[in-house]
Amino acid sequence: MVQAWVFNEAAEGDQRAPHQFFPNVEVSLAELEKLGVFYTKIDIADPNYVEKIDQLALERNYKNRDEITISKEKLPNYEAKIKMFFEEHLHEDEEIRFIKEGSGYFDVRSVDDKWIRISMGPGDLIILPAGIYHRFTLDEGNFIVANRLFKEV
């Protein structure tokens, strides 16, 4: 099950650290759904798991996808790219990401302008609605393989 919490901006450390309050201020799936964020878990041990992603893509009119590996060894200009992914931005279309390996964080802005950190790992699929401010970073494992789905061909 996905874990999400209010991001502690006062916490020191790298962007890849959890940045939790003590005690942690958890955010439920219901609270994420109120923001328009959709989450589901897909069992990657199921040999047909790709069919579930294909069905979701078909239902939402997504025509293309790619796979990105983010690690020091695989991504040129790794540190610069990690900083770029962590810059707050939004899109005119929703954003769909599926995590195949590794782990990382999606941060989304709440209605009261706080960051909510969503921890993502293998089998996690997230849909961020159009127009929501968000950013991404790896966690301290420094490795992720993700599918990115796109509407354009």
DSSP file (Angstrom, degrees, kcal/mol; ACC not computed):
  #  RESIDUE AA STRUCTURE BP1 BP2  ACC     N-H-->O    O-->H-N    N-H-->O    O-->H-N    TCO  KAPPA ALPHA  PHI   PSI    X-CA   Y-CA   Z-CA
    1    1 A M              0   0    0      0, 0.0   123,-0.0     0, 0.0    39,-0.0   0.000 360.0 360.0 360.0 138.6    0.0    0.0    0.0
    2    2 A V        -     0   0    0      1,-0.0     2,-0.4   116,-0.0    27,-0.1  -0.283 360.0-146.4 -65.0 147.8    1.3    3.4   -0.9
    3    3 A Q  E     +A  119   0A   0    116,-0.7   116,-2.8    25,-0.1     2,-0.3  -0.957  20.1 173.7-116.6 137.7    2.5    5.8    1.8
    4    4 A A  E     +A  118   0A   0     23,-0.4    23,-2.6    -2,-0.4     2,-0.3  -0.988   1.4 167.2-141.1 150.2    2.1    9.5    1.7
    5    5 A W  E     -AB 117  26A   0    112,-2.1   112,-3.1    -2,-0.3     2,-0.4  -0.971  44.8 -81.6-154.7 164.6    2.8   12.3    4.2
    6    6 A V  E     -A  116   0A   0     19,-2.6    15,-0.4    -2,-0.3    19,-0.3  -0.616  52.3-120.0 -72.3 128.0    3.1   16.0    4.6
    7    7 A F        -     0   0    0    108,-2.6     2,-1.0    -2,-0.4   108,-0.3  -0.546  16.6-137.7 -73.5 127.0    6.6   17.0    3.4
    8    8 A N    >   -     0   0    0     11,-3.0     3,-1.1    -2,-0.3    -1,-0.1  -0.760  18.8-174.3 -89.4 100.7    8.6   18.7    6.2
    9    9 A E  T 3  S+     0   0    0     -2,-1.0    -1,-0.2     1,-0.3    11,-0.0   0.717  81.7  59.3 -69.8 -19.7   10.3   21.6    4.4
   10   10 A A  T 3  S+     0   0    0     -3,-0.1    -1,-0.3     9,-0.1     2,-0.1   0.631  80.4 107.7 -82.9 -13.4   12.2   22.5    7.6
   11   11 A A    <   -     0   0    0     -3,-1.1     2,-0.1     8,-0.1    10,-0.0  -0.430  69.3-130.1 -66.8 135.5   13.9   19.1    7.7
   12   12 A E        +     0   0    0     -2,-0.1     7,-0.2     3,-0.0     2,-0.2  -0.444  57.7  64.8 -82.4 159.2   17.5   19.2    6.7
   13   13 A G  S    S-     0   0    0     -2,-0.1    -2,-0.0     6,-0.0     0, 0.0  -0.476  84.2 -35.4 120.5 171.6   19.1   16.9    4.1
   14   14 A D    >   -     0   0    0     -2,-0.2     3,-2.0     1,-0.1     5,-0.1  -0.159  57.5-109.7 -61.1 154.6   19.1   16.0    0.5
   15   15 A Q  T 3  S+     0   0    0      1,-0.3    -1,-0.1   124,-0.1   125,-0.1   0.719 117.3  65.7 -59.5 -20.7   15.8   16.1   -1.5
   16   16 A R  T 3  S+     0   0    0    123,-0.1   124,-0.6   124,-0.1    -1,-0.3   0.538  81.0  97.5 -82.1  -7.0   16.0   12.3   -1.6
   17   17 A A  S <  S-     0   0    0     -3,-2.0    -4,-0.0   122,-0.2     0, 0.0  -0.430  89.9-110.6 -75.9 158.3   15.5   12.0    2.2
   18   18 A P        -     0   0    0      0, 0.0   -10,-0.2     0, 0.0    -1,-0.1   0.808  32.8-154.5 -62.7 -31.1   12.0   11.3    3.5
   19   19 A H        +     0   0    0     -7,-0.2   -11,-3.0     1,-0.2     2,-0.3   0.952  32.2 163.7  53.2  55.1   11.5   14.8    5.0
   20   20 A Q        -     0   0    0    -13,-0.2     2,-0.2     4,-0.1    -1,-0.2  -0.707  38.4-121.5-100.5 153.6    8.9   13.6    7.5
   21   21 A F        -     0   0    0    -15,-0.4     4,-0.1    -2,-0.3   -13,-0.0  -0.515  40.2 -97.4 -79.2 160.3    7.6   15.3   10.6
   22   22 A F  S    S+     0   0    0      1,-0.2     2,-0.2    -2,-0.2     3,-0.0  -0.947 122.6  31.3-124.0 109.4    8.1   13.5   13.9
   23   23 A P  S    S-     0   0    0      0, 0.0    -1,-0.2     0, 0.0    -2,-0.1   0.519 117.2-115.1 -72.3 159.2    5.5   12.2   14.5
   24   24 A N        -     0   0    0     -2,-0.2     2,-0.9    -4,-0.1    -2,-0.1  -0.306  14.5-138.7 -63.4 142.9    4.8   11.7   10.9
   25   25 A V        -     0   0    0    -19,-0.3   -19,-2.6    -4,-0.1    -1,-0.1  -0.831  28.7-156.3-104.9  92.4    1.8   13.5    9.4
   26   26 A E  B     -B    5   0A   0     -2,-0.9     2,-0.4   -21,-0.2   -21,-0.3  -0.304   8.5-150.6 -73.4 152.6    0.3   10.8    7.2
   27   27 A V        -     0   0    0    -23,-2.6   -23,-0.4    90,-0.2     2,-0.1  -0.993  17.4-137.3-122.7 127.9   -2.0   11.5    4.2
   28   28 A S     >  -     0   0    0     -2,-0.4     4,-2.0     1,-0.1     5,-0.1  -0.325  22.3-112.4 -83.2 164.2   -4.6    8.9    3.2
   29   29 A L  H  > S+     0   0    0      1,-0.2     4,-2.7     2,-0.2     5,-0.2   0.876 119.6  57.6 -59.5 -38.1   -5.5    7.7   -0.2
   30   30 A A  H  > S+     0   0    0      1,-0.2     4,-1.5     2,-0.2    -1,-0.2   0.890 105.9  49.1 -61.2 -39.1   -8.9    9.4    0.2
   31   31 A E  H  > S+     0   0    0      2,-0.2     4,-0.8     1,-0.2    -1,-0.2   0.889 110.9  49.9 -67.7 -38.3   -7.1   12.7    0.8
   32   32 A L  H ><>S+     0   0    0     -4,-2.0     5,-2.3     1,-0.2     3,-0.9   0.907 107.6  54.5 -64.0 -41.0   -5.0   12.2   -2.3
   33   33 A E  H ><5S+     0   0    0     -4,-2.7     3,-1.4     1,-0.3    -1,-0.2   0.845  99.9  60.4 -62.7 -33.5   -8.2   11.4   -4.3
   34   34 A K  H 3<5S+     0   0    0     -4,-1.5    -1,-0.3     1,-0.3    -2,-0.2   0.795 104.5  50.7 -63.0 -27.0   -9.7   14.7   -3.2
   35   35 A L  T <<5S-     0   0    0     -3,-0.9    -1,-0.3    -4,-0.8    -2,-0.2   0.508 125.6-106.1 -84.8  -5.7   -6.7   16.3   -4.9
   36   36 A G  T < 5S+     0   0    0     -3,-1.4     2,-0.5    -4,-0.3    -3,-0.2   0.504  74.3 141.9  92.2   5.6   -7.5   14.3   -8.1
   37   37 A V      < -     0   0    0     -5,-2.3     2,-0.4    -6,-0.1    -1,-0.3  -0.717  34.6-160.6 -85.3 123.9   -4.5   11.9   -7.5
   38   38 A F  E     -F  127   0B   0     89,-2.3    89,-2.7    -2,-0.5     2,-0.4  -0.888   9.8-176.6-106.8 134.4   -5.3    8.3   -8.5
   39   39 A Y  E     +F  126   0B   0     -2,-0.4     2,-0.3    87,-0.2    87,-0.2  -0.982   7.5 166.2-130.3 141.4   -3.2    5.4   -7.2
   40   40 A T  E     -F  125   0B   0     85,-2.2    85,-2.6    -2,-0.4     2,-0.5  -0.986  28.2-130.8-147.1 156.7   -3.4    1.7   -7.8
   41   41 A K  E     -F  124   0B   0     -2,-0.3     2,-0.5    83,-0.2    83,-0.2  -0.920  18.1-164.2-107.3 130.8   -1.1   -1.2   -7.2
   42   42 A I        -     0   0    0     81,-3.1     2,-0.9    -2,-0.5     7,-0.0  -0.972  24.3-123.9-116.8 127.2   -0.4   -3.7  -10.0
   43   43 A D    >   -     0   0    0     -2,-0.5     3,-1.4     1,-0.2     6,-0.1  -0.561  21.5-169.3 -73.5 104.3    1.2   -7.0   -9.2
   44   44 A I  T 3  S+     0   0    0     -2,-0.9    -1,-0.2     1,-0.3     5,-0.1   0.604  82.8  68.6 -74.0  -8.7    4.3   -7.2  -11.3
   45   45 A A  T 3  S+     0   0    0      4,-0.1    -1,-0.3     3,-0.1    -2,-0.1   0.698  79.0  94.5 -77.1 -19.1    4.7  -10.9  -10.4
   46   46 A D  S X  S-     0   0    0     -3,-1.4     3,-2.1     1,-0.2     4,-0.2  -0.621  77.3-142.2 -72.5 121.9    1.6  -11.5  -12.5
   47   47 A P  T 3  S+     0   0    0      0, 0.0     3,-0.3     0, 0.0    -1,-0.2   0.715 100.7  51.7 -60.3 -18.3    2.9  -12.4  -16.0
   48   48 A N  T >> S+     0   0    0      1,-0.2     3,-1.1     2,-0.1     4,-0.8   0.132  71.4 115.7-102.7  19.6    0.0  -10.4  -17.5
   49   49 A Y  H X>  +     0   0    0     -3,-2.1     4,-1.3     1,-0.3     3,-0.7   0.834  69.7  61.5 -61.3 -31.6    0.6   -7.2  -15.5
   50   50 A V  H 3> S+     0   0    0     -3,-0.3     4,-2.7     1,-0.2    -1,-0.3   0.837  95.5  62.1 -64.0 -31.1    1.4   -5.2  -18.7
   51   51 A E  H <> S+     0   0    0     -3,-1.1     4,-2.4     1,-0.2    -1,-0.2   0.850 100.0  54.1 -62.6 -33.5   -2.2   -6.0  -20.0
   52   52 A K  H <X S+     0   0    0     -4,-0.8     4,-1.9    -3,-0.7    -1,-0.2   0.890 110.4  45.6 -67.5 -39.0   -3.5   -4.0  -17.0
   53   53 A I  H  X S+     0   0    0     -4,-1.3     4,-2.6     2,-0.2    -2,-0.2   0.905 111.8  52.6 -68.3 -41.5   -1.4   -1.0  -17.9
   54   54 A D  H  X S+     0   0    0     -4,-2.7     4,-2.4     1,-0.2    -2,-0.2   0.906 108.9  50.0 -59.3 -42.4   -2.5   -1.4  -21.5
   55   55 A Q  H  X S+     0   0    0     -4,-2.4     4,-2.7     2,-0.2    -1,-0.2   0.916 111.0  48.2 -64.0 -43.8   -6.2   -1.4  -20.5
   56   56 A L  H  X S+     0   0    0     -4,-1.9     4,-1.9     2,-0.2    -1,-0.2   0.915 111.4  50.7 -62.3 -43.1   -5.7    1.7  -18.4
   57   57 A A  H  <>S+     0   0    0     -4,-2.6     5,-3.3     1,-0.2     4,-0.4   0.906 111.7  47.9 -61.2 -42.2   -3.9    3.4  -21.3
   58   58 A L  H ><5S+     0   0    0     -4,-2.4     3,-1.2     3,-0.2    -2,-0.2   0.933 110.8  50.6 -63.9 -47.0   -6.8    2.5  -23.7
   59   59 A E  H 3<5S+     0   0    0     -4,-2.7    -1,-0.2     1,-0.2    -2,-0.2   0.832 117.1  40.4 -60.1 -33.4   -9.5    3.7  -21.3
   60   60 A R  T 3<5S-     0   0    0     -4,-1.9    -1,-0.2    -5,-0.2    -2,-0.2   0.304 114.6-113.2-103.0   8.1   -7.7    7.1  -20.9
   61   61 A N  T < 5 +     0   0    0     -3,-1.2     2,-0.5    -4,-0.4    -3,-0.2   0.870  57.5 159.4  65.1  40.6   -6.7    7.4  -24.5
   62   62 A Y      < +     0   0    0     -5,-3.3    89,-0.3    -6,-0.1    -1,-0.2  -0.833  16.1 178.9 -94.7 132.1   -2.9    7.1  -24.1
   63   63 A K        +     0   0    0     87,-1.3     2,-0.3    -2,-0.5    88,-0.2   0.570  56.5  34.7-110.7 -12.7   -1.1    6.1  -27.2
   64   64 A N  E     +G  150   0B   0     86,-2.2    86,-3.2    88,-0.1     2,-0.3  -0.948  52.5 176.5-144.0 158.2    2.5    6.0  -26.3
   65   65 A R  E     -G  149   0B   0     -2,-0.3     2,-0.3    84,-0.3    84,-0.2  -0.986   5.6-167.6-155.9 159.5    4.9    5.1  -23.5
   66   66 A D  E     -G  148   0B   0     82,-2.1    82,-2.4    -2,-0.3     2,-0.4  -0.881  20.1-124.1-138.3 175.4    8.5    4.9  -22.7
   67   67 A E  E     -G  147   0B   0     -2,-0.3     2,-0.4    80,-0.2    80,-0.2  -0.988  21.7-166.9-125.1 132.6   10.7    3.5  -20.0
   68   68 A I  E     -G  146   0B   0     78,-2.9    78,-2.5    -2,-0.4     2,-0.5  -0.967   8.0-159.3-121.7 135.1   13.2    5.6  -18.1
   69   69 A T  E     -G  145   0B   0     -2,-0.4     2,-0.7    76,-0.2    76,-0.2  -0.963   9.8-165.1-109.8 121.8   16.0    4.3  -15.9
   70   70 A I  E     +G  144   0B   0     74,-2.9    74,-1.4    -2,-0.5     2,-0.3  -0.924  35.1 116.7-113.3 111.3   17.2    6.9  -13.4
   71   71 A S  E  > S-G  143   0B   0     -2,-0.7     4,-2.3    72,-0.2    72,-0.1  -0.961  73.5-103.2-160.4 163.2   20.5    6.0  -11.7
   72   72 A K  T  4 S+     0   0    0     70,-0.5     6,-0.2    -2,-0.3     5,-0.1   0.859 121.9  46.5 -60.2 -34.5   24.0    7.4  -11.6
   73   73 A E  T  4 S+     0   0    0      1,-0.1    -1,-0.2     3,-0.1    -3,-0.0   0.797 120.7  34.0 -79.3 -29.2   25.2    4.7  -14.0
   74   74 A K  T  4 S+     0   0    0      1,-0.1    -2,-0.2    -3,-0.1    -1,-0.1   0.727 103.5  68.9-103.6 -24.8   22.4    5.0  -16.5
   75   75 A L  S >< S-     0   0    0     -4,-2.3     3,-0.8    -7,-0.1    -1,-0.1  -0.865  75.5-133.2-107.3 113.7   21.3    8.6  -16.8
   76   76 A P  T 3  S+     0   0    0      0, 0.0     5,-0.1     0, 0.0    -3,-0.1  -0.293  93.6  15.3 -58.6 145.7   23.8   11.1  -18.3
   77   77 A N  T 3> S+     0   0    0     -5,-0.1     4,-2.6     3,-0.1     5,-0.2   0.897  83.5 175.6  55.3  43.9   24.1   14.3  -16.2
   78   78 A Y  H <>  +     0   0    0     -3,-0.8     4,-2.7    -6,-0.2     5,-0.2   0.876  69.1  46.1 -49.6 -55.0   22.5   12.5  -13.3
   79   79 A E  H  > S+     0   0    0      1,-0.2     4,-1.9     2,-0.2    -1,-0.2   0.899 114.8  47.6 -62.6 -40.9   22.8   15.2  -10.6
   80   80 A A  H  > S+     0   0    0      2,-0.2     4,-2.1     1,-0.2    -1,-0.2   0.904 113.1  48.9 -65.5 -40.7   21.6   17.9  -12.9
   81   81 A K  H  X S+     0   0    0     -4,-2.6     4,-2.9     2,-0.2     5,-0.2   0.901 108.4  53.4 -66.6 -40.6   18.6   15.8  -14.1
   82   82 A I  H  X S+     0   0    0     -4,-2.7     4,-1.2    -5,-0.2    -1,-0.2   0.916 111.1  46.8 -60.0 -42.7   17.7   14.9  -10.5
   83   83 A K  H  < S+     0   0    0     -4,-1.9     4,-0.3    -5,-0.2    -1,-0.2   0.891 111.9  51.1 -65.8 -38.7   17.6   18.6   -9.7
   84   84 A M  H >< S+     0   0    0     -4,-2.1     3,-1.6     1,-0.2    -2,-0.2   0.924 107.9  51.3 -64.4 -45.1   15.5   19.3  -12.8
   85   85 A F  H 3< S+     0   0    0     -4,-2.9    51,-2.3     1,-0.3    -1,-0.2   0.802 106.2  57.7 -60.9 -27.5   13.0   16.6  -12.0
   86   86 A F  T 3< S+     0   0    0     -4,-1.2     2,-0.3    49,-0.2    -1,-0.3   0.508  80.5 108.5 -84.9  -4.4   12.6   18.2   -8.6
   87   87 A E  S <  S-     0   0    0     -3,-1.6    49,-0.1    -4,-0.3    47,-0.1  -0.580  81.2-108.1 -74.4 133.1   11.6   21.6   -9.9
   88   88 A E        +     0   0    0     -2,-0.3     2,-0.3    47,-0.1    47,-0.2  -0.362  57.3 145.5 -61.4 133.2    8.0   22.4   -9.3
   89   89 A H  B     -C  134   0A   0     45,-2.1    45,-2.6    43,-0.1     2,-0.3  -0.950  31.8-146.2-156.9 173.5    5.9   22.2  -12.5
   90   90 A L        -     0   0    0     -2,-0.3     2,-0.3    43,-0.2    43,-0.1  -0.943  10.6-140.1-143.3 166.8    2.5   21.3  -13.9
   91   91 A H        -     0   0    0     -2,-0.3    40,-2.6    41,-0.3    41,-0.2  -0.905  19.6-132.3-127.9 155.3    1.1   19.9  -17.1
   92   92 A E  S    S+     0   0    0     -2,-0.3     2,-0.3    38,-0.2    38,-0.2   0.738  98.0  47.7 -75.1 -23.5   -1.9   20.6  -19.3
   93   93 A D  S    S-     0   0    0      1,-0.1    38,-0.3    36,-0.1    -2,-0.1  -0.773 100.1 -94.4-111.5 159.7   -2.6   16.8  -19.4
   94   94 A E        -     0   0    0     -2,-0.3     2,-0.4    36,-0.2    -1,-0.1  -0.259  38.2-130.6 -64.9 163.5   -2.7   14.3  -16.6
   95   95 A E  E     -H  128   0B   0     33,-2.5    33,-3.0    -4,-0.1     2,-0.5  -0.979  17.4-165.1-123.4 128.4    0.6   12.4  -15.9
   96   96 A I  E     +HI 127 149B   0     53,-0.6    53,-1.8    -2,-0.4     2,-0.4  -0.957  10.2 175.3-116.8 129.3    0.7    8.6  -15.6
   97   97 A R  E     -HI 126 148B   0     29,-2.3    29,-2.6    -2,-0.5     2,-0.4  -0.998  10.9-168.0-133.5 137.3    3.7    6.8  -14.1
   98   98 A F  E     -HI 125 147B   0     49,-2.2    49,-3.0    -2,-0.4     2,-0.6  -0.993  16.7-141.0-124.2 128.6    4.2    3.1  -13.3
   99   99 A I  E     + I   0 146B   0     25,-2.7    24,-3.2    -2,-0.4    25,-0.3  -0.793  24.1 170.8 -95.2 120.7    7.2    2.0  -11.3
  100  100 A K  E     +     0   0B   0     45,-2.8     2,-0.3    -2,-0.6    46,-0.2   0.843  68.8   0.8 -92.1 -41.8    8.8   -1.3  -12.4
  101  101 A E  E    S+ I   0 145B   0     44,-1.6    44,-2.4    21,-0.1    -1,-0.3  -0.963 108.2  13.0-144.7 158.4   11.9   -1.3  -10.2
  102  102 A G  E    S- I   0 144B   0     -2,-0.3     2,-0.3    42,-0.3    42,-0.3  -0.255  74.7 -98.6  74.5-160.3   13.5    0.8   -7.5
  103  103 A S        +     0   0    0     40,-2.2    36,-1.1    18,-0.2    40,-0.4  -0.992  37.4 153.0-160.8 160.4   11.7    3.7   -5.7
  104  104 A G  E     -DE 120 138A   0     16,-2.0    16,-3.1    -2,-0.3     2,-0.4  -0.938  34.5 -92.9-170.5-171.2   11.2    7.4   -5.5
  105  105 A Y  E     -DE 119 137A   0     32,-3.6    32,-2.3    -2,-0.3     2,-0.5  -0.974  13.2-161.2-128.2 136.3    8.9   10.2   -4.4
  106  106 A F  E     -DE 118 136A   0     12,-2.2    12,-3.1    -2,-0.4     2,-0.5  -0.973  16.5-159.5-105.2 130.4    6.3   12.2   -6.2
  107  107 A D  E     -DE 117 135A   0     28,-2.5    28,-1.8    -2,-0.5     2,-0.3  -0.935  10.2-175.1-108.3 133.6    5.4   15.4   -4.3
  108  108 A V  E     -DE 116 134A   0      8,-2.3     8,-2.8    -2,-0.5     2,-0.4  -0.946  27.1-113.0-126.5 149.8    2.1   17.2   -5.1
  109  109 A R  E     -D  115   0A   0     24,-2.1     6,-0.2    -2,-0.3    24,-0.1  -0.646  29.6-141.9 -81.8 133.9    0.8   20.5   -3.8
  110  110 A S    >   -     0   0    0      4,-3.0     3,-1.8    -2,-0.4    23,-0.1  -0.344  30.8 -99.6 -84.5 172.9   -2.2   20.3   -1.5
  111  111 A V  T 3  S+     0   0    0      1,-0.3    -1,-0.1     2,-0.1    -2,-0.0   0.775 126.7  53.3 -65.6 -25.2   -5.2   22.8   -1.5
  112  112 A D  T 3  S-     0   0    0      2,-0.1    -1,-0.3     0, 0.0    -3,-0.0   0.133 123.6-106.3 -96.8  21.3   -3.6   24.6    1.4
  113  113 A D  S <  S+     0   0    0     -3,-1.8     2,-0.3     1,-0.2    -2,-0.1   0.736  76.0 133.1  66.9  28.5   -0.3   24.9   -0.5
  114  114 A K        -     0   0    0     -6,-0.0    -4,-3.0  -108,-0.0     2,-0.4  -0.810  59.2-112.8-102.8 150.5    1.7   22.2    1.4
  115  115 A W  E     - D   0 109A   0     -2,-0.3  -108,-2.6  -108,-0.3     2,-0.5  -0.663  24.2-158.2 -79.8 136.3    3.7   19.5   -0.3
  116  116 A I  E     -AD   6 108A   0     -8,-2.8    -8,-2.3    -2,-0.4     2,-0.5  -0.980  10.3-146.8-112.8 123.9    2.5   16.0    0.1
  117  117 A R  E     -AD   5 107A   0   -112,-3.1  -112,-2.1    -2,-0.5     2,-0.5  -0.801   9.9-163.8 -95.6 128.0    5.2   13.3   -0.5
  118  118 A I  E     -AD   4 106A   0    -12,-3.1   -12,-2.2    -2,-0.5     2,-0.5  -0.955  11.8-143.6-114.7 118.1    4.0   10.1   -2.1
  119  119 A S  E     -AD   3 105A   0   -116,-2.8  -116,-0.7    -2,-0.5     2,-0.4  -0.694  20.7-167.0 -84.5 126.6    6.4    7.1   -1.8
  120  120 A M  E     + D   0 104A   0    -16,-3.1   -16,-2.0    -2,-0.5     3,-0.1  -0.928  14.1 158.9-121.2 139.3    6.4    4.9   -4.9
  121  121 A G    >   -     0   0    0     -2,-0.4     3,-2.3   -18,-0.2   -22,-0.3  -0.759  51.3 -32.5-141.9-171.9    7.9    1.5   -5.4
  122  122 A P  T 3  S+     0   0    0      0, 0.0   -22,-0.2     0, 0.0    -1,-0.1  -0.196 126.4  14.9 -54.2 129.7    7.6   -1.6   -7.7
  123  123 A G  T 3  S+     0   0    0    -24,-3.2   -81,-3.1     1,-0.3     2,-0.3   0.292  91.8 131.7  90.5  -8.5    4.0   -2.1   -9.0
  124  124 A D  E <   -F   41   0B   0     -3,-2.3   -25,-2.7   -25,-0.3     2,-0.4  -0.616  34.3-172.1 -80.5 133.6    2.8    1.4   -8.0
  125  125 A L  E     -FH  40  98B   0    -85,-2.6   -85,-2.2    -2,-0.3     2,-0.4  -0.994   3.6-174.8-125.4 132.6    0.9    3.4  -10.6
  126  126 A I  E     -FH  39  97B   0    -29,-2.6   -29,-2.3    -2,-0.4     2,-0.5  -0.969  14.5-161.1-129.9 142.2    0.0    7.0  -10.1
  127  127 A I  E     -FH  38  96B   0    -89,-2.7   -89,-2.3    -2,-0.4   -31,-0.2  -0.982  10.0-162.1-121.4 117.7   -2.1    9.4  -12.2
  128  128 A L  E     - H   0  95B   0    -33,-3.0   -33,-2.5    -2,-0.5   -91,-0.1  -0.853  24.4-119.9 -97.3 131.8   -1.6   13.1  -11.4
  129  129 A P    >   -     0   0    0      0, 0.0     3,-1.4     0, 0.0   -38,-0.3  -0.265  34.5 -88.9 -70.6 157.6   -4.4   15.3  -12.7
  130  130 A A  T 3  S+     0   0    0      1,-0.2   -38,-0.2   -38,-0.2   -36,-0.2  -0.358 111.5  23.5 -58.1 140.6   -3.8   18.1  -15.2
  131  131 A G  T 3  S+     0   0    0    -40,-2.6     2,-0.5   -38,-0.3    -1,-0.2   0.494  85.8 129.6  83.5   3.1   -2.9   21.4  -13.5
  132  132 A I    <   -     0   0    0     -3,-1.4   -41,-0.3   -41,-0.2     2,-0.3  -0.793  60.1-123.8 -93.0 131.9   -1.6   20.0  -10.2
  133  133 A Y        +     0   0    0     -2,-0.5   -24,-2.1   -43,-0.1     2,-0.3  -0.550  48.7 152.0 -70.6 134.5    1.8   21.3   -9.2
  134  134 A H  E     -CE  89 108A   0    -45,-2.6   -45,-2.1    -2,-0.3     2,-0.3  -0.943  27.1-167.6-154.7 172.0    4.2   18.4   -8.6
  135  135 A R  E     - E   0 107A   0    -28,-1.8   -28,-2.5    -2,-0.3     2,-0.3  -0.956  13.5-139.6-158.8 166.0    7.8   17.3   -8.7
  136  136 A F  E     + E   0 106A   0    -51,-2.3     2,-0.3    -2,-0.3   -30,-0.2  -0.976  20.0 165.1-135.2 146.6    9.7   14.0   -8.6
  137  137 A T  E     - E   0 105A   0    -32,-2.3   -32,-3.6    -2,-0.3     2,-0.1  -0.983  34.9-111.8-150.9 155.3   12.9   12.8   -7.0
  138  138 A L  E     - E   0 104A   0     -2,-0.3   -34,-0.3   -34,-0.3     2,-0.1  -0.328  34.5-122.7 -68.8 166.1   14.5    9.4   -6.2
  139  139 A D    >   -     0   0    0    -36,-1.1     3,-1.8     4,-0.2  -122,-0.2  -0.276  48.6 -73.3 -93.5-166.5   14.7    8.3   -2.7
  140  140 A E  T 3  S+     0   0    0   -124,-0.6  -123,-0.1     1,-0.3  -124,-0.1   0.557 125.3  75.1 -72.1  -5.6   18.1    7.5   -1.0
  141  141 A G  T 3  S-     0   0    0   -125,-0.1    -1,-0.3     2,-0.1   -37,-0.1   0.671  89.3-148.7 -75.0 -17.4   18.3    4.2   -3.0
  142  142 A N    <   +     0   0    0     -3,-1.8   -70,-0.5     1,-0.1     2,-0.3   0.803  59.4  95.6  56.1  36.0   19.2    6.4   -6.1
  143  143 A F  E     +G   71   0B   0    -40,-0.4   -40,-2.2   -72,-0.1     2,-0.3  -0.953  37.6 154.2-157.7 134.4   17.5    4.0   -8.6
  144  144 A I  E     -GI  70 102B   0    -74,-1.4   -74,-2.9    -2,-0.3     2,-0.5  -0.968  22.8-159.3-156.0 146.2   14.2    3.7  -10.4
  145  145 A V  E     +GI  69 101B   0    -44,-2.4   -45,-2.8    -2,-0.3   -44,-1.6  -0.994  29.6 172.9-122.4 121.6   12.8    2.2  -13.6
  146  146 A A  E     -GI  68  99B   0    -78,-2.5   -78,-2.9    -2,-0.5     2,-0.5  -0.958  31.4-134.7-133.5 147.0    9.5    3.7  -14.6
  147  147 A N  E     -GI  67  98B   0    -49,-3.0   -49,-2.2    -2,-0.3     2,-0.5  -0.860  20.2-158.6 -94.4 134.2    7.1    3.7  -17.5
  148  148 A R  E     -GI  66  97B   0    -82,-2.4   -82,-2.1    -2,-0.5     2,-0.4  -0.969   7.0-152.3-113.2 126.5    5.9    7.1  -18.6
  149  149 A L  E     -GI  65  96B   0    -53,-1.8   -53,-0.6    -2,-0.5     2,-0.3  -0.794  12.3-169.9-102.0 142.3    2.6    7.1  -20.5
  150  150 A F  E     -G   64   0B   0    -86,-3.2   -86,-2.2    -2,-0.4   -87,-1.3  -0.959  26.2-147.3-132.8 146.7    1.8    9.8  -23.1
  151  151 A K  S    S+     0   0    0     -2,-0.3    -1,-0.1   -89,-0.3     2,-0.1   0.843  80.7  78.0 -78.6 -35.9   -1.3   10.8  -25.0
  152  152 A E              0   0    0      1,-0.1   -89,-0.1   -90,-0.1    -2,-0.1  -0.364 360.0 360.0 -75.4 156.3    0.5   12.1  -28.0
  153  153 A V              0   0    0    -90,-0.1    -1,-0.1    -2,-0.1   -88,-0.1   0.445 360.0 360.0 -84.8 360.0    1.9    9.6  -30.6
